[in-house]
Amino acid sequence: MVGSLSRPLDEQSSKFQACRKVPTKHFGAPCHQLHCSNRSTVADMAAEKNSRRLCVILVADVAGFSRLMSADEDGTLAALTAHRRELIDPAVAEYAGRIVKTTGDGVLVEFASAVDAVRCATDIQCAMAVRNRTVPPDLQLTFRIGLNLGDVIVQDSDLYGDGVNVAARLEALAEPGGICLSASVHEQVQDKVSGVRFEDLGEQYVKNIARPIRTYRVAIDLVLPNRNSIAVLPLDNLSADPEQEYFADGLAEDLITDLSKVAGLPVIARNSTFVYKRRPVSIAQVGRELGVRYVIEGSVRKIDHRVRITVQLIDALTSTHIWAGRYDRDLTDIFALQDDITREIVSMLATRLSQTAGVFGQRSNPIPSSLESLSASSGPSFTPEPRMEEQS
């Protein structure tokens, strides 16, 4: 009986062994093929989720940040936060960049244009040089910036790949307050960015990058302008009526003419400032190209028989607003309106520039006393009329 029982068991065992040798099929596919197929599907899904694109990467961090934090944690963090809020974030937005992420003292930014990326980096370094003038050397925050043009992997909102790594290594090569860029960026921006020169540093070997990187250093011709110099940009016409373009241009010309009458206040001529009409440009770039410290910009908007004029006084070196004014008037006598508003704006600018000069009184070339006399004798005081919204 044992023999009779063992044969079925042997047969069953042999059948079981045979079954193990032949892979079980699943919807017509062997299981080992299904396993490979699953791995391939996961890889395909990951590839579909990730995408690639060509872009310019800017990497920046603070030189000696650990030392600064060790000396004054609260003060260093407060200064870094202020620089990001007041300078870096607005500069990135102005040049159509995207802040990918911030890491402690560092920031990773993406640009679609190499020219915009270099201009943004230049504006940041120029503004930081001005901001640090009143800060003791051992407490100054100085950024190092690296730029690279490369193909990167995009996963969610983050960027990965060799393009990012090269930018980070170029940042490490930059001097405090300096900018280094790759040959791929240099090829796109040479002869296209004013106020800078590019110095060839040759091929540089950097950490964890197998090939040498052709590197260029950006030399910024930072010439601090006359403390009192000013430029009046063309005022933007925000009205649907194209005829208001003449009114806006006339008001800008009147501002240039009246400001030019002030002794000791260099004012850029109309022919030099009106080249920026309908041209997207940063205030920092205007300041560098025209060699001025202050820039006036504004807009004109007409609604029915009323006109609203806004004017801002901006420090071109730091891109910060010093003063802004808004004027609402009935559009009856255009020339009288231009004279009245011009007189008030010039008076207000004289006061603001004098106050700014007082803050930096320890420096040479202060605002001349003629500005103060203009502020005191520029006509009757101006009482703003009710706003348009309040009239309705």
Secondary structure, 3 states (H helix, E strand, C coil): CHHHHHHHHHHHHHHHHHHHHCCCEECCEEHHHHHHHHHHHHHHHHHHHCEEEEEEEEEEEECCHHHHHHHCHHHHHHHHHHHHHHHHHHHHHHCCCEEEEEECCEEEEEECCHHHHHHHHHHHHHHHHHHHHHCCHHHCCCEEEEEEEEEEEEECCEEECHHHHHHHHHHHHCCCCCEEEEHHHHHHHCCCCCCEEEEEEEEECCCCCCCCEEEEEEEECCCCCCCCCEEECCCEECCCCCCHHHHHHHHHHHHHHHHHCCCCCCECCHHHHHHHCCCCCCHHHHHHHHCCCEEEEEEEEEECCEEEEEEEEEECCCCEEEEEEEEEEECCCHHHHHHHHHHHHHHHHHHHHHHHHHHCCCCCCCCCHHHHHHHHCCCCCCCCCCCHHHHC
